[in-house]
Amino acid sequence: MAALDLELAPRRPSWPRWLALAVGVALALDAGLHYLELRDGVKEIEERQSTRAERKPAEEVVPEQTRRELDSARRVLQELALPWEALFASIEGAVNRDVGLLSIEPDAGRRAVQIVGEARDYAAILRLMERLEKGRALARVHLLSHELRQDVAERPFVFTLAATWKTEEP
């Protein structure tokens, strides 16, 4: 008896399979080469950056606005550390019933104080200046201006004094 040939599906040619395999291998090789090029590029960039960092030390860059804010905060802290209580106590201790204070304007940066007030007469201004000078907080008390107010019944003197603020340097 003869052998039966039962091939129901016809054989396909195998060359398209080999072609697809060859294209796949070529694409994989291309991707691998591209990866190696990128890796070498990254290494080169990292080396350049590290040599720049070694050559030039990193400078602390502070924006101008931050620098101004720090200076302002430093001034405020210095002003808060000043002996404000001694200044105001000295001024309040020098004032009597013949003198009334209108304003006290301290300038902590220049260590100066400007005092504006009213006095019954010119002698009361001079006595106030003496008492301020003898106190422990002010020195070099000067009369900057004085004016007799004609529009008020008591006719007080309005005066402005300038003084140097005695403070211990930190």
C-alpha positions as CSV (number, residue, x, y, z in Angstrom):
1,M,0.0,0.0,0.0
2,A,1.1,3.4,-0.8
3,A,1.5,6.2,1.7
4,L,-1.2,8.8,1.8
5,D,-0.2,12.4,1.4
6,L,-2.6,14.3,3.6
7,E,-1.3,17.9,3.4
8,L,-4.4,20.0,3.8
9,A,-2.8,23.4,4.1
10,P,-0.3,24.4,1.5
11,R,3.2,25.3,2.6
12,R,4.0,29.0,2.7
13,P,7.3,30.3,1.5
14,S,9.6,31.0,4.5
15,W,11.5,34.0,3.1
16,P,9.0,36.6,4.5
17,R,9.7,35.3,8.0
18,W,13.4,35.6,7.5
19,L,12.9,39.1,6.1
20,A,10.9,40.2,9.2
21,L,13.5,38.7,11.4
22,A,16.3,40.6,9.6
23,V,14.4,43.9,9.8
24,G,13.8,43.4,13.5
25,V,17.4,42.7,14.2
26,A,18.4,45.8,12.2
27,L,16.0,48.0,14.2
28,A,17.3,46.6,17.5
29,L,20.9,47.3,16.4
30,D,20.0,50.8,15.4
31,A,18.2,51.4,18.8
32,G,21.3,50.0,20.6
33,L,23.7,52.3,18.7
34,H,21.5,55.3,19.4
35,Y,21.4,54.5,23.1
36,L,25.2,54.2,23.2
37,E,25.5,57.7,21.5
38,L,23.1,59.2,24.0
39,R,24.9,57.7,26.9
40,D,28.2,59.0,25.7
41,G,26.7,62.5,25.2
42,V,25.3,62.5,28.8
43,K,28.8,61.5,30.1
44,E,30.4,64.3,28.2
45,I,27.9,66.9,29.5
46,E,28.4,65.7,33.1
47,E,32.1,65.9,32.8
48,R,31.9,69.5,31.4
49,Q,29.6,70.5,34.3
50,S,31.9,68.9,36.9
51,T,35.0,70.7,35.5
52,R,33.1,74.0,35.5
53,A,32.0,73.4,39.1
54,E,35.6,72.6,40.1
55,R,37.0,75.7,38.3
56,K,34.5,78.2,39.6
57,P,33.2,77.8,43.2
58,A,29.5,78.2,43.6
59,E,28.7,81.8,44.6
60,E,25.8,82.5,46.9
61,V,23.4,84.5,44.8
62,V,21.1,86.6,46.9
63,P,18.5,88.6,45.0
64,E,18.6,92.4,45.5
65,Q,15.1,92.4,47.1
66,T,16.1,89.8,49.6
67,R,19.3,91.7,50.4
68,R,17.2,94.9,51.0
69,E,14.7,92.9,53.2
70,L,17.6,91.5,55.3
71,D,19.1,95.0,55.7
72,S,15.8,96.3,56.8
73,A,15.2,93.5,59.3
74,R,18.7,94.0,60.7
75,R,18.0,97.7,61.2
76,V,14.7,96.9,63.0
77,L,16.5,94.5,65.3
78,Q,19.2,97.0,66.1
79,E,16.5,99.6,66.9
80,L,14.6,97.2,69.1
81,A,17.8,96.5,71.0
82,L,18.2,100.2,72.0
83,P,17.4,101.4,75.5
84,W,14.1,103.0,74.6
85,E,12.8,102.9,78.2
86,A,15.7,104.9,79.5
87,L,15.2,107.5,76.8
88,F,11.5,108.0,77.5
89,A,12.0,107.9,81.3
90,S,14.7,110.6,81.1
91,I,12.5,112.8,79.0
92,E,9.4,112.3,81.1
93,G,11.5,113.0,84.3
94,A,12.6,116.3,82.9
95,V,9.1,117.6,82.1
96,N,7.3,119.6,84.7
97,R,4.0,121.5,84.9
98,D,5.5,124.5,82.9
99,V,6.2,122.3,79.9
100,G,4.0,120.1,77.7
101,L,5.4,117.8,75.1
102,L,3.8,117.6,71.6
103,S,6.1,115.0,70.0
104,I,9.2,113.0,70.5
105,E,10.9,111.9,67.3
106,P,13.9,109.6,67.9
107,D,16.2,108.7,65.0
108,A,17.9,105.5,66.2
109,G,20.2,105.4,63.2
110,R,21.7,108.8,63.8
111,R,21.3,108.5,67.6
112,A,19.4,111.8,67.6
113,V,16.2,112.9,69.2
114,Q,13.9,115.8,68.3
115,I,11.5,117.1,70.9
116,V,8.6,119.5,70.1
117,G,6.6,121.0,72.9
118,E,5.0,124.1,74.5
119,A,6.3,126.0,77.5
120,R,4.7,128.8,79.6
121,D,7.8,131.0,79.1
122,Y,11.3,131.0,77.7
123,A,12.9,130.3,81.1
124,A,10.9,127.0,81.3
125,I,12.4,126.0,78.0
126,L,15.9,126.7,79.4
127,R,15.2,124.8,82.6
128,L,13.9,121.8,80.5
129,M,17.1,121.8,78.5
130,E,19.2,121.8,81.7
131,R,17.3,118.9,83.1
132,L,17.5,116.9,79.9
133,E,21.3,117.6,79.7
134,K,21.8,116.4,83.3
135,G,19.8,113.2,82.7
136,R,21.5,109.9,81.7
137,A,19.9,109.5,78.2
138,L,20.6,112.7,76.3
139,A,23.6,115.0,75.6
140,R,24.2,118.2,73.6
141,V,20.6,119.5,73.9
142,H,20.1,122.4,71.6
143,L,17.2,124.7,71.0
144,L,16.4,124.6,67.2
145,S,13.5,127.0,67.2
146,H,11.0,128.7,69.4
147,E,8.0,130.9,68.7
148,L,5.6,132.8,70.9
149,R,2.0,131.9,70.0
150,Q,-0.1,135.0,69.9
151,D,-3.3,133.3,68.9
152,V,-3.6,131.5,72.3
153,A,-4.7,133.3,75.4
154,E,-1.9,131.9,77.6
155,R,0.7,132.9,74.9
156,P,2.9,129.8,75.2
157,F,6.2,129.3,73.5
158,V,6.3,126.5,70.9
159,F,9.8,125.1,70.8
160,T,11.9,122.4,69.1
161,L,14.8,120.8,70.8
162,A,17.5,118.5,69.3
163,A,19.7,116.2,71.3
164,T,22.1,113.4,70.9
165,W,21.0,110.1,72.3
166,K,23.5,108.4,74.7
167,T,23.6,104.7,74.0
168,E,26.1,102.0,74.7
169,E,27.5,100.6,71.5
170,P,26.9,96.8,71.1
